[in-house]
């Protein structure tokens, strides 16, 4: 399957998963909504133009927003993590070789520890920004931080499960391909 | 000018990031106010269709809950129906107002009360009617029940607002009746087979009975006033081993369609029954 087709399929699946399953989950707690949809952006290929990455993230977020009826709410954090993503990758992957030999980020291509850090930090940033612009104020700071951390924990748990369930074969790029 | 272009080119990524961010925030602030109207109808149509499909699918999972809610609502609405709010028949005042001793110096023996039939069976061996009138409205045990066309039965149980009537179509029903023509009395029973045919036993063979004769209640009944319609003779069976006829009586009352009946109270019922049931002494 070509990278384009694969990502289009993922786009739809992530949106549907988030809208029709995770957003329907009865609240675990007063401030936790399980989010995993942004994993789509984290899984986009390495060798993508940064501006294109952000545009895709924006469209992706806006698609989710049109389902939930809050235009821009999810688009802004998506664009933010799409903007930060290349910096994170360049810090976590000093070796030029990985980017060339694997197509997209994953536990296989990056190793568990850097990949966990990559996912964890971006998840936290995403939720922090999402909750911030949702409230447009810090309010009670401990409550705010609790919501961000709680949501982040749930998201990380689900991403971890997703990684275990759907073992993505990190495609090793050879010269032939 | 060249420097500006260089600047834009150098920070193109960051600028496009800022642009998208600002766009998203503007959308957010706009949409929170005008929400639907802002975005084109096309998107909302697409997402709306998907949402509709999804909720169609999901509605199957909550069918039992929905059914329960609908049943509850039906129950609640039915309880609001006008037909459920029947004022109790309190017309008894019309009858009890007239004193037992009227101006011509005669005693009142029977008082009549109207009642609505709210339950009726004809298919069993022991048939009962239920009336929307109870002891609070003056119904007593033993009162006679009479329909517009003929007699119906006897009250056997009363509660506050409901009373139960043993229909003539009951194996244990016994009503004293007579031939209207020559006042030969007998006992009305039911053999449990045909709801429109009663049996009149113990009519003397000396009576000149023919098919079609009218049968009315007799003077001997404690609860029924005399000369009320019971039915007409349908067939005559002469029992060769005795001196009595057994008459099949076509009921005057159509037991299949009773709507309203009258309850008749004999003011001296208790007195009469008591004296009839007292064992004789000093004999």
Interface residues (C-beta under 8 A of the other chain):
Chain A: X20 X50 X51 X54 X55 X58 X61 X62 X65 X66 X67 X69 X70 X71 X72 X73 X75 X76 X79 X80 X83 X133
Chain B: X12 X13 X14 X16 X17 X20 X21 X23 X24 X25 X26 X27 X28 X29 X30 X31 X32 X35 X36 X38 X39 X43 X44 X47 X50 X51 X54
